[in-house]
């Protein structure tokens, strides 16, 4: 890694050491845990979804409660997703949910008869009103297998939306007189699918507009579930190392480690917490510690507390782990909690996987 690659990201609610994994708190909560659990696990920041929060609890409620930090009892940084991924996962995948146009997303919230339009300007205004620390411009997210015509349209739309989003961001901050020290940062997202030409076109346009952070946009896996490492690497090379890059949607521990090696420093995904709730816990090979393990090899293992072999195990999930789960409870207890269906299992399992991700990013930071 170049010495010009930043080691921290200074945000209004705190400084984030890089690289960092940000759990998805889509609806304003990382499922199964509270803000105290997140702090104890060493989580530095979380990602919340503008698309979902504007529907429930609703933007007026978020503002009435003093913004996302006060509403959620979370004082550390919050990144707010723009809604671009939801445009892909809901609308592009199933047009009955709404429509995409050059003006933005049009959709009907669940249980409502009224159509909502999310424009690039509205996406930025909402995020600023929520008290976001890192605002993401609306983008047109695509699947890598989409046609060249679809990718080209998405790139041109993403560039236009980024331009409109930045203009609105500048207008609102100037109108409110926000001092530089309290300015939330702004992220643009690079689309282009598998096309080097389109990735370059999008990256160059966003660099010309000027953003604090840039994101790798589009579904990051191929049809077989493999990380598109070559495309991620090429996209990172298009951007100066002085600008941090967020590998949006990358959260598998091995994929995260590989992306750090090619210059990415921010990551988010629901995978580690979802795996935890379903009884898939991350561990290192027996006898290894996070300080000793070779992260270039076959280093990730999984523990499934529901397996019968753990019914009387006195061992923690991962020996040497300092999380609240491993330091206090044996695997046999997690097995018991899972079998009786108690929600404490999901909490303890989630705490462990999040602590594992934090320890992993700390190890990767030390190796830079």
C-alpha positions in Angstrom: 0.0 0.0 0.0 1.2 3.5 -0.8 2.1 5.9 1.9 -0.4 8.3 0.3 -3.3 5.9 1.2 -5.1 7.5 4.2 -5.1 5.5 7.4 -8.1 7.3 8.9 -11.3 8.9 7.7 -12.3 12.0 9.7 -16.1 12.3 10.0 -18.2 14.7 12.1 -19.1 12.0 14.7 -15.6 10.6 15.0 -12.5 9.3 13.3 -12.7 5.9 11.6 -9.4 3.9 11.4 -9.0 2.3 8.0 -9.6 -0.3 6.8 -13.0 -0.6 8.5 -15.9 -3.0 8.3 -19.3 -1.3 8.7 -22.2 -3.6 9.7 -25.5 -3.0 7.9 -28.0 -1.3 10.2 -30.5 -1.1 7.3 -33.6 -0.1 9.3 -31.6 1.8 12.0 -30.6 -1.4 13.8 -28.0 -4.1 13.5 -30.3 -7.0 14.0 -30.1 -8.8 17.4 -27.7 -6.3 19.0 -27.9 -2.8 20.5 -25.5 0.2 20.3 -23.8 -0.9 23.5 -23.0 -4.3 22.0 -21.6 -2.6 18.9 -19.4 -0.3 20.9 -18.1 -3.2 23.0 -17.3 -5.2 19.9 -15.2 -2.2 18.6 -17.5 -1.3 15.7 -16.5 2.1 14.5 -19.4 3.0 12.2 -22.6 1.6 10.7 -24.5 1.8 7.4 -28.2 2.7 7.4 -30.6 2.8 4.4 -32.2 6.0 3.3 -34.6 4.0 1.1 -36.0 2.0 4.0 -35.8 4.7 6.8 -37.8 7.2 4.7 -40.6 4.6 4.7 -40.3 3.3 8.3 -40.2 5.1 10.7 -40.5 7.9 8.1 -38.3 11.0 7.6 -40.5 13.3 9.8 -40.1 10.8 12.7 -36.3 10.6 12.3 -36.1 14.4 12.3 -38.5 14.7 15.2 -36.3 12.4 17.3 -33.2 14.6 16.5 -31.7 12.5 13.7 -30.4 9.0 13.4 -27.8 9.2 16.1 -30.2 10.2 18.8 -33.0 7.9 17.6 -30.7 4.9 17.6 -28.5 5.7 20.6 -25.4 5.5 18.5 -22.9 8.4 18.8 -20.3 7.1 16.4 -20.3 7.7 12.6 -23.2 6.7 10.4 -23.0 6.2 6.6 -26.4 6.4 4.8 -26.9 4.5 1.7 -28.6 6.5 -1.0 -31.2 3.9 -2.3 -29.2 2.9 -5.4 -28.7 -0.7 -4.2 -32.5 -0.9 -3.5 -33.1 0.3 -7.1 -31.2 -2.8 -8.2 -32.3 -5.3 -5.7 -36.0 -4.4 -5.8 -36.9 -2.5 -9.0 -34.4 -3.9 -11.5 -35.0 -7.4 -10.2 -38.8 -7.0 -10.0 -40.3 -4.1 -11.9 -43.6 -4.4 -10.0 -41.9 -2.6 -7.1 -41.5 0.6 -9.1 -39.8 2.3 -12.0 -36.4 3.8 -12.8 -36.1 7.0 -14.9 -33.6 9.8 -15.4 -35.4 11.7 -12.7 -34.9 8.9 -10.0 -36.8 6.1 -8.5 -40.6 5.9 -8.3 -42.1 3.3 -6.0 -45.1 2.6 -3.8 -44.1 2.0 -0.2 -45.4 -1.2 1.4 -48.9 -0.7 2.6 -49.3 2.7 0.9 -51.4 3.8 -2.0 -49.2 6.8 -2.7 -46.3 6.7 -5.0 -43.0 8.1 -3.8 -40.3 9.6 -6.0 -36.7 9.5 -4.8 -34.7 12.0 -6.9 -30.9 12.6 -6.6 -31.6 15.9 -4.8 -34.1 14.3 -2.4 -31.7 11.5 -1.5 -29.1 14.0 -0.5 -31.5 16.3 1.4 -32.9 13.3 3.4 -29.4 12.1 4.4 -28.3 15.5 5.5 -31.5 15.9 7.5 -30.9 12.6 9.2 -27.5 13.7 10.4 -25.5 11.4 8.3 -21.7 11.5 8.5 -21.1 10.2 5.0 -23.7 11.0 2.4 -23.9 8.8 -0.7 -25.1 10.1 -4.0 -27.9 8.2 -5.7 -26.6 5.8 -8.3 -28.0 3.3 -10.8 -26.8 -0.1 -9.6 -26.5 -3.0 -12.1 -25.7 -6.7 -12.2 -22.4 -7.5 -13.9 -24.3 -9.8 -16.4 -26.5 -6.9 -17.6 -26.1 -5.9 -21.3 -23.7 -3.3 -22.5 -26.6 -1.0 -23.3 -28.0 -1.3 -19.8 -24.5 -0.7 -18.3 -23.9 2.4 -20.5 -27.3 3.9 -19.6 -26.6 3.2 -15.9 -23.2 4.9 -16.1 -24.6 8.1 -17.8 -27.5 8.2 -15.3 -25.1 7.7 -12.3 -22.9 10.5 -13.5 -25.9 12.8 -14.0 -27.3 11.9 -10.6 -23.9 12.5 -9.0 -23.7 15.9 -10.5 -27.2 16.8 -9.3 -26.6 15.3 -5.9 -23.4 17.2 -5.3 -25.1 20.5 -6.4 -27.8 19.9 -3.8 -25.3 18.9 -1.2 -23.4 22.2 -1.7 -26.6 24.2 -1.8 -27.9 22.8 1.5 -24.6 23.1 3.4 -24.2 26.7 2.2 -27.8 27.5 3.1 -27.3 26.1 6.6 -23.8 27.6 7.0 -22.3 24.3 8.1 -18.6 24.9 9.1 -16.0 22.8 7.4 -15.2 21.0 10.7 -18.7 19.7 10.9 -19.2 18.9 7.2 -20.4 15.4 6.4 -18.4 13.8 3.6 -19.8 13.0 0.2 -19.5 9.7 -1.7 -19.9 9.1 -5.5 -20.3 5.5 -6.8 -18.5 4.1 -9.8 -20.7 2.0 -12.0 -19.8 0.2 -15.3 -20.3 -3.5 -14.8 -17.5 -5.6 -16.4 -16.6 -3.0 -19.0 -13.2 -1.3 -18.4 -14.2 1.5 -20.8 -17.4 2.3 -18.8 -15.7 2.0 -15.4 -13.1 4.5 -16.7 -15.7 6.8 -18.0 -17.6 6.8 -14.7 -14.5 7.2 -12.6 -13.1 10.1 -14.6 -16.4 11.9 -14.5 -16.8 11.5 -10.7 -13.2 12.5 -10.2 -13.8 15.7 -12.2 -16.9 16.5 -10.0 -14.9 15.9 -6.9 -15.9 13.6 -4.0 -14.4 12.8 -0.6 -14.9 9.0 -1.0 -15.7 6.9 -4.0 -17.5 3.6 -4.0 -17.2 0.5 -6.2 -20.8 0.1 -7.5 -22.7 -2.8 -8.9 -23.1 -6.3 -7.6 -19.5 -7.4 -6.6 -19.9 -11.1 -7.3 -20.2 -13.2 -10.5 -23.0 -15.7 -11.2 -21.0 -18.4 -9.3 -20.6 -16.1 -6.2 -17.0 -15.4 -6.8 -15.6 -11.9 -6.1 -14.9 -9.8 -9.2 -11.4 -9.1 -8.0 -10.0 -8.1 -11.4 -12.8 -5.5 -12.0 -12.4 -4.3 -8.4 -8.7 -3.9 -8.8 -9.0 -2.1 -12.2 -11.5 0.3 -10.7 -9.3 1.0 -7.7 -6.4 1.8 -10.1 -8.6 4.5 -11.8 -8.7 6.4 -8.5 -5.8 8.1 -6.7 -4.9 6.3 -3.5 -5.4 9.6 -1.6 -9.2 9.1 -2.1 -10.6 6.3 0.1 -12.7 3.7 -1.7 -15.6 1.8 -0.3 -16.2 -1.8 -1.7 -20.0 -1.6 -1.4 -21.6 -4.9 -0.4 -18.3 -6.8 0.2 -18.3 -8.4 3.7 -17.1 -12.0 3.4 -13.9 -12.1 5.5 -11.7 -13.5 2.7 -13.1 -11.1 0.1 -12.5 -8.2 2.5 -8.9 -9.2 3.0 -8.3 -9.5 -0.7 -9.9 -6.1 -1.3 -7.7 -4.4 1.3 -4.6 -5.7 -0.5 -5.7 -3.9 -3.7 -6.4 -0.6 -2.0 -10.0 -0.6 -0.6 -10.5 0.6 2.9 -14.3 0.7 3.6 -16.6 -2.3 3.6 -20.2 -3.1 4.4 -22.4 -6.1 4.2 -25.2 -7.9 6.0 -23.4 -11.2 5.6 -21.4 -11.5 8.9 -24.5 -10.7 11.0 -26.8 -12.8 8.9 -24.4 -15.7 9.1 -24.3 -15.3 12.9 -28.1 -15.4 13.3 -28.1 -18.6 11.2 -25.5 -20.3 13.3 -22.4 -19.8 11.1 -19.6 -18.3 13.2 -16.2 -17.2 11.9 -13.1 -18.7 13.5 -9.4 -19.2 12.6 -7.8 -22.6 12.1 -7.0 -24.4 15.4 -3.9 -23.0 17.1 -3.9 -19.7 15.0 -4.4 -16.2 16.3 -5.3 -13.1 14.3 -1.7 -12.0 14.8 -0.1 -15.2 13.5 -2.5 -16.5 10.8 -1.4 -16.3 7.2 -4.2 -14.3 5.5 -3.0 -15.2 2.0 -3.7 -18.8 2.5 -6.8 -21.0 3.4 -7.4 -19.3 6.7 -11.1 -19.0 7.4 -13.1 -21.7 9.3 -16.6 -21.9 10.5 -18.2 -23.2 13.7 -21.9 -24.3 13.7 -23.0 -24.3 17.4 -26.1 -26.3 16.5 -24.0 -29.4 15.6 -24.4 -32.3 18.0 -20.7 -32.5 18.6 -20.9 -29.2 20.6 -23.6 -30.4 23.1 -21.1 -30.7 25.9 -18.2 -28.6 24.6 -16.5 -26.4 27.3 -14.6 -24.5 24.6 -15.4 -21.0 23.5 -16.4 -20.4 19.9 -12.8 -19.2 19.1 -10.0 -19.6 21.7 -8.2 -16.3 22.2 -11.2 -14.2 21.0 -11.9 -11.4 23.5 -15.6 -10.8 22.6 -18.4 -11.0 25.2 -19.5 -14.3 23.8 -16.1 -16.1 23.8 -14.9 -14.8 27.2 -18.0 -15.8 29.1 -19.9 -18.7 27.4 -18.9 -22.2 26.3 -20.0 -23.6 23.0 -22.3 -26.0 24.8 -24.3 -23.0 26.1 -24.8 -21.6 22.6 -25.9 -25.0 21.4 -28.4 -25.0 24.2 -29.7 -21.5 23.4 -30.1 -22.4 19.8 -32.0 -25.6 20.6 -34.4 -23.9 22.9 -34.9 -21.1 20.5 -33.8 -18.2 22.8 -32.9 -14.9 21.2 -29.8 -14.6 23.3 -28.1 -17.0 20.8 -28.5 -14.5 18.0 -27.2 -11.7 20.1 -24.1 -13.6 21.3 -23.4 -15.0 17.9 -23.7 -11.6 16.2 -21.3 -10.1 18.8 -18.7 -12.7 18.0 -18.9 -12.3 14.2 -18.7 -8.6 14.5 -15.7 -8.8 16.8 -14.0 -11.2 14.4 -14.5 -8.6 11.6 -13.1 -5.8 13.8 -10.0 -7.9 14.7 -9.5 -8.8 11.1 -9.5 -5.2 9.9 -7.1 -4.3 12.8 -4.7 -7.0 11.7 -5.0 -5.8 8.0 -4.3 -2.2 9.1 -1.2 -3.3 11.0 0.1 -5.0 7.9 -0.2 -1.9 5.7 
